[in-house]
């Protein structure tokens, strides 16, 4: 079973350059880009936002206090882990490193940023 690598990024979650720098350190990639110019992505209207699987290592930054919802990670049909999110005044964010072939579902009001290598 694949284990997820996580990093607490609460102090840099709003610093897109800092997030990209950490992603490059963790993956060894030379360049990085954050989807939608670094904006927090939401599911809009309680739909599911799916990202991946990719053929390279990606990172999902979860705003754990961004709204009621959850972000779940999978490899194939195997559920790896889920992170609940809530409307909490204490700001907390986590970066999850996704190995090749893994993907995530963001549900309800969860907010995420997607970081990937720049092609």
N, C-alpha and C positions, 0 to 999 in steps of 0.2 A: 504494500500500500504506500502511496506517495504521501509524505508528510509535508505540510506547508511551512515555509519559512516566513516568519513575521517580524516586523520591526515597529516599535512605538514611534510614530512620527508626529505626535501631538504638537511639538514645538516648531515643526517646519511644514505642516499641512497646507498652510496658505502661501508658502514660499515655493513656487513652482521650480525655480532654479535649484533650490536646496533638495527638492524631491528628485529632480533629474540627476543631480550629483550623487545622491545616495543610491539610486537605481543603477547608475553606471559603476559605482564601487562594488555593489553586490553582484552584478551580472558580468562585469568585465567588458561590457559594450562601450564603444568609444563615443557614441551619440545617442541621445534620447529625445523623445517628443511626448507631450501629454495631449491626449485627445481633446478636441474642442478648445484648444488654446489654454488648457489648464483650468477650465471651469468645472465645477462640480456637476456631474451628470445625475439626473433623476429619472425615475421610471415614467413619470407623467401619467395621470389618470389610472393609477394602480395596475399598470401593466408590468410585465417583467422585462428588464433590461439584461440582455445576454451579451457577454464579451468572451471571445475565444471560441474554440481552441486556436492557438497560434502555433506556428512552426519555429518560434523563438521564445525565450523567457520574457514574460511581461510582469508588471506589478499593478495591483489594484490597491488604491488608497481608499480606505473606508472612513467616513465621518461617522463615528460610533454614536455621536450625539446630534445627528442631523435630522432625525425624524423617525417615526415608528416604521419599522420594516426589518429586513434581514438581507444579508449577502451570503450566498452559499457557493461552495467550490466543489467541482467535480472533475474526475478523470474518466472518460467514457461514461458508463452507467454508475460508477462508484461515487457515492457522496463522500467527500473528504472532511469538510468542516463547514459550519455555519457561524456567522457572527450576527447577533441581534443588534439592531440600532434603535435608539429611542430619542425622544425630544427631551434632552437633559441639558441643563444650563452649564454643566461641567464639560468643557470641550475636550474630546478625546479622539484621536485618529490612529489608525493602524495601517501599515503597508503589508500586503500579502504578496509574496513572490510566487508567481505561477510558472511552473516548469512547462516545457513543451508538451502540448496535448491537453493541458488543463484548461478549464473554462469556469466562468462564474455567472450566477444569476443574481441580480439585484432586484429586490421586490419591495413593493409599496413605496414608502417615502425615503428609502435609503439613498444616501448620496455617496458617489464614488468618483475617483479620478483614475484614468487608465494611462499607464506609462508603458511605452514600448520603445524598442530600438528604432532609430531613424534609418529609413532605407536609403 
